[in-house]
Amino acid sequence: MCRTKLLKSKTLNPNSQIFPPLVPCSHSCSSFSSSSVIRRAVHHPASSPSPSMAELKLSSETRDLTRVERIGAHSHIRGLGLDSALEPRAVSEGMVGQTSARKAAGVILQMIKDGKIAGRAVLIAGQPGTGKTAIAMGMAKSLGLETPFAMISGSEIFSLEMSKTEALMQALRKAIGVRIKEETEIIEGEVVEVQIDRPAVAGAASKTGKLTLKTTEMETVYDLGAKMIEALGKEKVQSGDVIAIDKASGKITKLGRSFARSRDYDAMGPQVKFVQCPDGELQKRKEVVHCVTLHEIDVINSSCTFCTCRTQGFLALFTGDTGEIRAEVREQIDTKVAEWREEGKAEIVPGVLFIDEVHMLDIECFSFLNRALENEMSPILVVATNRGITTIRGTNYKSPHGIPIDLLDRLLIITTQPYSKDEIRKILDIRCQEEEVDMSEEAKALLTHIGGETSLRYAIHLITAAALACLKRKGKLVESEDITRVYNLFLDVKRSAQYLMEYQNEYMFSEAPVAGEEDDASAMVP
């Protein structure tokens, strides 16, 4: 038998299984055991001096990596822009204006963080282009990553593969988080030595080895199986590294490199992190908190139709092809989560479900939401619409915002107001910074005037187009002539409607409005 260091672990098969299964098995290759008596106050010899550095040869070939950035309509939003007293600032975190709506959203947000409300619903109503979705995005950014925030459109739930109520149920359960607490045993220490015994004859028994770990008080030698050896090779563990091993799953985490080995090399990369050698016992109990949503638990536990395996449900988390989940599965999961809550192992984190264009839902969906909001584990529902008094979809009745009266009675309504010229100017300044466009003051004034006469979205869309026109003429600053050029190239809604009214006879299937319908046609133009 020959003994070699783990530095030659590059020859390991990368396709082999690295971690042992979650359920303990009887194979000796997937476990490790302590095989020596704990020795306290062991004297460790000093590390060998670092070898002299060879002459470095820098390659003259360089490769530029183009940074791919997608700038969305609300990528400049960082929060609601409120202070500690929930008073809105004039310009903060990408938010401009809408002081009363932002303050109302901040009050709702504070109650969500305190966990004082659940099963409530909020309606954000306003004209198109007044920042309804921006307020919802600000709420999502202010909540943080631990609170679930699901966003859908009112037309997303209509599908041939899934019923409307199932799509709404999945969206509701995506917005309900479960914080599960679990105690695991880990082995944490500094690697003293890694020995691997490879068989001298090909085709003989699998590889075995020994791993020596130490803390400031003790040192232990562990026997390794083939899978643990491959896991060490995958993480490129070597002498001097501080690692943590999960005893339940066999997962190896490299925490860093010991400060005692900081002088082993004269130069190291920025990814090397030095940590202290752990103290106390090698085996420790650590509390791990997992944050998942109820929908993720539903998908994992939804078994295959033709077999009893759970593989398809686990892979559906990544593919998104979940299909309809049976009600029995959800009932069992709710029962189990309730047991965990009583035992103190888990707690429910009510999140936020934001439904944009809520007037696209029909009467069956509104009836389902009425019942779903009364559930004890329902999230906070935030809906937005830009409709006035209109017909409820699926009925012949009219209602404010296209929402039934009984659901409107359950909503806290927040209204948004049109932006002023000064607020449009500030929003355009923020968008120019976000899109990295340098624009002159005259061009900004002209763009502000265009935004006031047409719409804010149209003015924002002209920023990138004007920057391309400026780049075409090899200019460094976007001028008013660039704005005028793209304004003449791209029509807004009013000019497009006027063009259609002028040349409507030349279009196919164009119906000219009669005398009584002319007012309706003009009312369509904002």
Order of alpha helices (4+ residues) and beta strands (2+ residues): beta-beta-beta-beta-beta-alpha-beta-alpha-beta-alpha-beta-beta-beta-alpha-beta-beta-beta-beta-alpha-alpha-alpha-beta-beta-alpha-beta-beta-beta-alpha-beta-alpha-alpha-alpha-alpha-alpha-alpha
